[in-house]
């Protein structure tokens, strides 16, 4: 589900799903690490600013 949200550029919803997965009590360390890495990547994408386009 989170992958589909991410592919459809619904980053806010995907971040919520990934965070829920990372905080689940029965999640493995590998899945937790991957979920948190996905959250970090999406936050970087959302925060990206091309300063060359802002300063013509």
Residue pairs with C-beta under 8 A, 6 or more apart in sequence:
1 17
2 14
2 17
2 18
2 21
2 35
2 38
3 14
5 11
5 13
5 14
5 17
6 14
6 38
6 42
11 42
11 45
11 46
14 38
14 42
15 39
15 42
15 43
18 35
18 36
18 38
18 39
18 42
19 35
19 39
21 27
21 31
21 32
21 35
22 31
22 32
22 35
22 36
22 39
27 35
